[in-house]
Amino acid sequence: MPCQIKIKLQPSGHAFAANENHTVLESAIDAGLTLPHGCCKGVCGACKGKILEGDADLGVCAEHALPAAERENGYALLCRARPRSNLLIEINGVEEDASIRPKEFPCRVGRLELLATDVMRVELQPLAAEPFAFRAGQYIDILLEDGQRRSFSIANAPSKTDVLELHIRRIPGGRFTPQVFEGMKPEDVLRIDGPHGSFWLREKSGRPIVMLAGGTGFAPLKGLIEHAIHIGLARPITLYWGARTAEWLYQHEIAQSWQSALPRFRYIPVISDTRPDDGWTGRRGLVHEAVLADFADLSRHEVYACGAPPMIEAARNSFTRTCGLPDDAFYSDAFTFSAMPEAKD
């Protein structure tokens, strides 16, 4: 029988029981605590903490998420680390909320809408006995018949409880997404697990917000902005949405409409693949570079970024190193399908 291990967190002072068969993150969630986390697959690096005392099996993770030098200095990804003794871990951003816990339940497929050549909007209707509670920006896992799972961000606000909106991009050769475009139909039943992730709006903060989306990384930011509208958030929000071509700005009109629905909101689309004859008159280049051109000082801001890992890392490094953004004011959700085979597809 697995022995029970005690884990303490600082500076929050929280403590909880764990065992060596569970990761630190899993044990924390079971105890009603939310640690910063994203992919849960050792790729995004959001759950990084420093082990100050004790021993743990750090597991397998991507080198860019936990470089060798950081391993040697005691850092670990808590979604992969399994305790081998009592642990004292340093990690910021711990929250206590037992009201929203992941669970498995069935969903019925509702409306399917092709938003772009390779982006499908999928509505899921939860069939759980109780309403599905989540925070804007979180994601769900779709459970496949062979035991694998695929993660997708929720694109609507939690004020709409009867539908989960997903924006699913076709991944050539993917395990699940071709089925969405070629075989899925309304009334199909899927099994999901969630909600997951710590990518949500910090409502108690008063900092101005910069949001950064790459491709379908727009989905969770859409949920965040709809939630901001619902609660009447008065803080300045600037959304940068980067895409290769204008077609990839697949809900451009919706994003434009938020400028009249939410005071102090700005929307700046950015196209990276440019052609002289494409007719695009807006911003061009890499989306994080557009932010750098507009904000020399981010020291008083918060950033919410969602997209591919290279975009997330480029934004994090440049914003913190050259613009003064505090490390703990950068919140991200990295779409990790390109980094590990079992991640978001």
C-alpha positions in Angstrom: 0.0 0.0 0.0 1.5 3.4 -1.0 2.8 5.4 1.9 1.3 8.8 2.6 3.6 11.7 2.1 3.2 15.3 3.3 3.8 18.2 0.9 4.1 21.8 2.1 4.1 24.8 -0.2 5.6 28.2 0.4 5.0 31.1 0.6 1.3 30.2 0.7 1.7 27.9 3.7 -0.6 25.2 2.3 0.0 21.5 3.1 -1.6 18.4 1.8 -1.2 14.6 1.7 0.1 12.8 -1.3 1.5 9.4 -2.3 4.3 8.3 -4.6 1.9 7.0 -7.2 0.5 10.5 -7.9 2.2 13.6 -9.2 2.4 16.6 -6.9 -0.1 18.4 -9.1 -2.6 15.6 -9.0 -2.4 15.4 -5.2 -2.8 19.2 -4.9 -6.0 19.1 -7.0 -7.4 16.2 -5.0 -6.8 18.3 -1.9 -8.8 21.2 -3.3 -5.8 23.4 -4.3 -5.1 24.9 -7.6 -1.4 25.2 -8.6 -0.4 27.1 -11.7 -0.6 24.5 -14.5 -1.4 24.2 -18.2 -0.8 21.1 -20.4 -0.2 18.6 -17.6 2.3 16.8 -19.9 5.6 18.4 -19.0 5.7 20.7 -22.0 4.4 24.2 -21.1 6.3 24.7 -17.9 3.5 26.6 -16.2 3.7 24.3 -13.1 7.4 24.9 -12.4 8.3 24.9 -8.7 11.5 24.7 -6.6 12.0 21.7 -4.3 13.6 23.1 -1.2 13.5 20.0 0.9 12.9 16.3 0.1 13.3 14.0 -2.9 11.1 13.5 -5.9 11.2 11.6 -9.2 11.1 14.5 -11.7 9.7 12.3 -14.6 10.0 13.0 -18.3 9.5 16.5 -19.6 10.5 18.7 -22.5 14.0 20.3 -22.3 12.7 23.8 -23.0 10.2 23.5 -20.2 12.8 22.3 -17.6 16.4 22.9 -18.8 19.1 20.7 -17.2 20.5 23.7 -15.3 17.1 24.3 -13.6 16.9 20.6 -12.7 20.2 20.8 -11.0 19.1 23.9 -9.1 16.1 22.0 -7.6 13.3 23.0 -10.0 10.7 20.5 -11.1 7.5 20.4 -13.2 4.9 19.5 -10.7 2.7 17.8 -13.3 5.4 15.2 -13.7 7.2 15.1 -10.3 6.2 12.3 -8.0 7.3 12.6 -4.3 9.6 10.1 -2.8 9.6 11.7 0.6 8.0 14.7 2.4 8.5 17.8 0.3 8.8 21.5 0.8 8.1 23.3 -2.5 8.4 27.0 -3.4 5.7 28.0 -5.9 3.6 31.1 -6.3 0.0 31.5 -7.5 -1.6 28.8 -5.3 -5.3 29.1 -4.9 -7.8 27.2 -2.7 -11.1 26.4 -4.4 -12.8 23.1 -3.8 -15.9 24.2 -5.7 -14.5 23.5 -9.2 -13.0 20.1 -9.4 -12.3 18.0 -12.6 -14.7 15.2 -13.3 -15.6 12.8 -16.1 -19.0 13.0 -17.8 -20.7 12.6 -21.2 -21.5 15.4 -23.7 -23.7 15.5 -26.7 -22.4 17.1 -29.9 -24.6 20.1 -30.8 -23.9 22.5 -33.6 -20.8 22.1 -35.9 -19.7 25.2 -37.8 -16.7 25.5 -40.2 -15.0 28.8 -39.2 -12.1 28.5 -41.6 -10.7 25.9 -44.0 -9.2 24.0 -41.1 -11.0 25.4 -38.0 -14.2 23.9 -36.7 -16.4 25.4 -34.0 -17.9 22.5 -32.0 -20.7 22.9 -29.4 -20.9 20.3 -26.7 -23.9 19.9 -24.4 -22.9 18.5 -21.0 -25.1 15.6 -19.9 -23.9 15.5 -16.3 -26.5 15.5 -13.6 -25.2 18.8 -12.2 -24.2 22.0 -14.1 -20.6 21.9 -15.4 -18.7 24.5 -13.4 -15.5 26.0 -14.9 -13.5 29.2 -15.0 -13.2 31.2 -18.2 -10.0 30.2 -20.0 -9.8 26.6 -18.7 -9.8 23.5 -21.0 -11.3 20.0 -21.2 -9.9 16.7 -22.2 -11.9 14.6 -24.7 -11.4 10.9 -23.8 -10.7 8.6 -26.7 -11.7 5.0 -26.9 -8.1 3.8 -26.7 -7.5 5.7 -23.5 -5.7 8.6 -25.0 -7.0 12.1 -24.5 -7.0 15.4 -26.5 -7.2 18.8 -24.8 -9.2 21.8 -26.1 -9.8 25.2 -24.5 -13.3 26.3 -23.7 -14.2 29.3 -25.9 -17.2 30.6 -24.0 -17.7 32.2 -20.6 -19.0 30.2 -17.6 -22.2 32.3 -17.6 -23.4 30.1 -20.4 -23.6 26.8 -18.6 -25.5 24.6 -21.1 -22.9 24.6 -23.9 -19.1 24.2 -24.2 -17.7 25.9 -27.3 -14.5 24.5 -28.8 -12.4 25.8 -31.7 -10.7 22.7 -33.2 -8.0 23.0 -35.8 -7.4 20.1 -38.1 -4.0 18.5 -37.4 -2.9 16.5 -40.5 -2.3 12.9 -39.3 -3.8 13.7 -35.9 -5.4 11.0 -33.8 -8.7 12.9 -33.2 -9.1 16.1 -35.3 -9.6 14.5 -38.7 -12.7 12.8 -37.2 -14.1 16.2 -36.2 -14.0 17.3 -39.9 -14.9 14.0 -41.6 -17.0 11.9 -39.3 -18.4 13.9 -36.4 -22.1 14.8 -36.5 -24.7 16.3 -34.2 -26.1 14.0 -31.5 -22.8 12.1 -31.2 -21.8 11.5 -27.6 -18.3 12.1 -26.3 -16.8 11.6 -22.9 -14.9 14.5 -21.4 -12.8 15.2 -18.3 -12.4 18.7 -16.8 -12.1 21.5 -16.3 -8.3 21.8 -16.2 -5.7 24.5 -16.2 -5.0 27.7 -14.2 -5.4 30.1 -17.2 -8.1 32.3 -15.9 -8.7 36.0 -15.2 -7.3 37.4 -12.0 -10.3 39.5 -11.2 -8.9 41.0 -7.9 -6.0 42.6 -9.7 -6.2 46.2 -10.9 -3.5 45.9 -13.6 -4.2 46.8 -17.2 -4.3 43.6 -19.4 -2.5 42.7 -22.6 -3.9 39.5 -24.3 -1.9 37.7 -26.9 -3.3 34.9 -29.1 -1.8 32.8 -31.9 -4.3 31.0 -34.2 -6.8 29.0 -32.2 -5.2 30.4 -29.1 -8.0 32.9 -29.6 -10.4 30.4 -28.1 -9.7 30.7 -24.3 -9.1 34.5 -24.7 -12.6 34.7 -26.2 -13.9 33.1 -23.0 -12.0 35.5 -20.8 -13.3 38.5 -22.7 -16.9 37.3 -22.7 -16.5 36.8 -18.9 -15.0 40.3 -18.6 -18.1 41.7 -20.4 -20.4 39.7 -18.2 -18.9 41.0 -15.0 -18.5 44.6 -16.3 -14.7 44.7 -16.0 -13.5 48.2 -16.2 -9.7 47.5 -16.6 -8.0 48.4 -19.9 -7.7 45.3 -22.2 -5.7 45.1 -25.4 -6.1 41.9 -27.5 -3.5 41.1 -30.1 -4.5 38.2 -32.4 -1.8 36.9 -34.6 -2.4 34.6 -37.6 -0.6 33.6 -40.8 -3.4 35.0 -43.1 -6.6 37.0 -42.7 -8.7 33.8 -43.0 -7.2 32.6 -39.8 -8.8 35.5 -38.0 -11.9 33.4 -38.1 -14.0 35.4 -35.7 -12.6 38.8 -36.6 -16.0 40.5 -36.6 -16.7 39.2 -33.0 -13.4 40.5 -31.8 -14.2 43.9 -33.4 -17.6 44.0 -31.7 -16.1 43.8 -28.2 -14.7 47.3 -28.7 -18.2 48.7 -28.3 -19.3 46.1 -25.7 -16.4 46.5 -23.3 -15.1 49.9 -22.2 -11.4 50.5 -22.6 -11.0 47.4 -24.9 -8.8 47.5 -28.0 -8.4 44.8 -30.7 -5.3 44.6 -32.8 -5.1 41.8 -35.5 -1.6 40.9 -36.8 -0.8 39.0 -40.0 2.6 37.2 -40.4 2.4 35.8 -44.0 2.3 38.8 -46.2 1.8 39.2 -49.9 1.8 42.5 -51.8 -1.7 41.7 -53.3 -3.4 40.3 -50.2 -5.3 43.6 -49.5 -4.4 43.5 -45.8 -4.1 47.1 -44.4 -3.6 46.2 -40.7 -0.5 45.3 -38.7 2.0 42.8 -40.1 4.8 40.6 -38.6 5.0 38.5 -35.4 2.3 39.1 -32.9 4.6 39.4 -29.9 6.7 42.0 -31.8 3.5 44.1 -32.3 3.1 44.2 -28.5 6.8 45.2 -28.1 6.3 48.0 -30.6 3.3 49.4 -28.6 4.5 48.8 -25.0 8.0 49.7 -24.0 7.0 49.3 -20.3 4.9 46.4 -19.1 5.9 46.6 -15.4 2.4 47.5 -14.3 0.5 45.1 -16.6 -0.7 41.5 -16.7 -0.3 39.4 -19.9 -2.5 36.5 -20.9 -1.0 34.5 -23.8 -2.2 31.4 -25.6 -0.7 29.7 -28.7 2.1 27.5 -29.8 5.1 27.1 -27.4 7.6 29.1 -29.5 5.2 32.1 -29.4 4.7 31.7 -25.7 8.4 31.5 -24.9 9.3 34.4 -27.2 6.6 36.6 -25.6 7.6 35.6 -22.0 11.3 36.2 -22.6 11.0 39.5 -24.3 8.2 40.9 -22.1 10.0 40.0 -18.8 13.6 40.8 -19.9 13.1 44.0 -22.0 9.7 45.4 -20.9 9.9 44.9 -17.1 6.9 42.5 -16.9 7.0 40.7 -13.5 7.4 36.9 -13.9 4.2 36.3 -11.9 2.2 38.6 -14.1 2.6 36.4 -17.3 -0.2 33.8 -17.6 -0.1 31.4 -20.5 -1.7 28.4 -22.1 0.6 26.7 -24.6 -0.9 24.5 -27.3 1.5 21.6 -27.0 0.5 19.3 -29.9 3.7 20.1 -31.7 5.9 19.1 -28.8 4.7 15.8 -27.5 2.5 13.2 -29.2 0.0 12.9 -26.3 -0.6 16.6 -26.0 -3.2 19.0 -27.5 -4.2 17.8 -31.0 
